[in-house]
Amino acid sequence: MDKTTPTKVRPNFQRTAMLGAMFLMATSAIGPGFITQTTVFTVQLGAAFAFAILLSVLVDIAVQLNVWRIIGISGMRAHELGNKVLPGAGWILAALVFLGGVVFNIGNIAGTGLGVNAMMGLDPKIGGAASALVAILIFLSKKAGMALDRIVVLLGAVMILLMLYVAIVAAPPLGEALKNTVLPEEVDFLVITTLIGGTVGGYITYAGAHRMLDSGAHGVENVKAISRSSILGIIVTGIMRVLLFLAILGVVSGGVALTSDNMAAEAFGAAAGEIGMRMFGVVLWAAALTSVIGAAYTSVSFITRTTTSERKRNLIIVAFIAVCAVIYLLLGQAPQQLLIFAGAFNGLILPFGLAVLLWAAWRRRDLLHGYVYPTWLLVLGAAAWLLTLYLGWNSLAGLAEMWG
């Protein structure tokens, strides 16, 4: 069957495929940087951070609704669609995603090492190498697709449950948080745009949509399931951020001053003692491991085609993870300068890739099999795109400052 032909997926298979795609997107966004970012902004803004979370979630939904629907209906990956819209555009997008994915995956592997260290006291390099091996074994499995879907769902659920426990123990001021969700005492637009870039920037934008295609769920007939899953994926990410925010807020509101280099770990320890520190290790490890899996899977999806066999694609993913792990073991961490460059790439990927997809929805109905794209969704996507231009400008400004 032609990969781009709309297809009706069996209900049970569709649910499994969509759940895996949804959690891959969500857990790819929830990485070591996500934890650090949320902690720092909660300490900085206090309860007012609730408004930033709400607004960023709404923008993220606008972006993912469009990305998932356009890719899902076309049956083509983002770079394949990009090359149809403008020859070469897809390969530019692929290069940006792949290069950023390599650098961030070194950082993600470093995160797994720190997580293992917090859990069991092992050397971070040993923990990082062992975690990379776990990720490799998932893709070497004979049923790699099923293993991938199940592991991201399981680890996503573990993170949410542990965060829920710490959030309850920390006893945050819920009334104050709810009030600031709609009537914030302080609004920091830079924080909001940073959250958006971290949740739907770079490879994360396409992680769930590409997994959905590889699971066989695509086509006009599946548009409702596609839209629902894209929204739920962002909601899962939002729930995790809210729980982490409430946990940190509870600790800070209780009078604890977070001053160490690892404020998140310090907050977990303050909320739940020694067991809290171990829980932080589990959360950090799970967040980093799922990001390793998501970054590797999505980066490789940009240098392969929908016609590439699953076995060949999985072997390339294994090589990708292995190379990133070796670089981590040699360096001990992702070089900060490279992380800044990769972050700038991420800021450029979102407006560039989203513009290509929205153009396909607006002017290239032939690529969407004649599907009439909803005007309201196109307008919503255009509004989100304008905001991504601001993100991209900030990224370029950051690069210019670094060069200066």
Disulfide bonds with the S-S distance in Angstrom:
none
